[in-house]
Each structure stands twice: as structure tokens, then as C-alpha cells.
């Protein structure tokens, strides 16, 4: 399955993705998106229910919707994905929009995906915040959703993951490295091995000295 991950050098965002299928050689039912727009960047993780080709089809359908409408409001995007996958397996999904010009991130999540913000202080990410996720299942039942907006300053890190990671993955110690190295370490240490797994790490880089 194709993930859509753009290079974000102009927005000073460093992005890394790590993904594993439940079984070797099996199509992964998790997918992600990183899509740069004129003034913001849209990120998403989608987890099709179960695993294998049918789960992958649901996740990829949602990612395609997000890619085509990347600048739309998050609530609208979630509703549009809900309609698009009604005839497929349902899915859980987290969507985030980073506006670097405003040093902000807006998040909307449904189901058992996870989003964790690590706010930099004194050169290390010292404060951690789990982002609220609504109940329901995209494609079957959505409860009323309200996005949340938080600061996202230079040095801050966003981790988004599917339920193939244990819920304490945000406790990983962050040392100076790349977003890809962080994503790989999270996958290595916190993967459950009981489902497909995906982690998307997005680091807002500090200014060049």
C-alpha cells in the first residue's frame, strides 16, 4: 500500500515513518499521509479494522480523500472519509494540521489511534501531552467531534501511532537525532506484535545557527 509522505524542507519539519505488517509478506492495513499546503502541513495515520488487503483498502481510501482535500477543515475531512469508507471496512484515524507560521498544531482523532506532543525545553522534550481521541469508528459511527489546537514550537515533536504500538510509546527518551531514527526506535521498543503497526514522527526543527 502506498503511503504519501512529502519532503518538508521548506517548512522546517523533519518527518519519519516506520510501519510493520502483522505477518511478513502480508499487506499492511495501516497508512499515513504527509501533505504540504501553501501555509500548513496535513498529517494523518489511518488504521483499517483488522489487517490484510481489506483493511489496507479502507485505510488507503481515507488517505486518498485527505490528499485530495488537504486544506479543508479537519471536521469536514473526517466526515468525508466517513462517507468514503462506508462500503468498506471501518477504520480509526488521527489527523493533524501544523501551521508553522502560527506555531500551532490542530488535532482530531477517532478510535484507538494515539497522538502525543512532546514540547521542547532546554534542548530536550520535557513535557508530554496525550491528545484527546473521540469514540466511534470512521465508516460506521462518528460521535460529535471537536478539534483541539496546541502550541507547536521549534524543537517540539509530534508522535502519531496506530494501536499496534503500546499506549506508553510516548514515554520514549528523546535524544538529538532525526525523526526517522525516533520513529524506528519507537517501533522497535513499543510494537505489540499483535496487529499492524505504524508510527509517524514529526519534528519541528530549530532555526539554523
Secondary structure, DSSP 8 states (H G I E B T S, - for coil): ---EE---GGGTEEEEEEEE-SSTTS--SEEEEEEE-SS-EEEEEEEESSSSHHHHHHHHHHHHHHHHTTTS-HHHHHHHHHHHTTTS--EEEEEEEEEGGGTEEEEEEESS-EEEEEEEETTEEEEEEE---B-EEBTTEE-----EEEE--TT-EEEEE-TTB-TTGGG----SS-HHHHHHHHHHHHB-SSS-EEEEEEEE-----
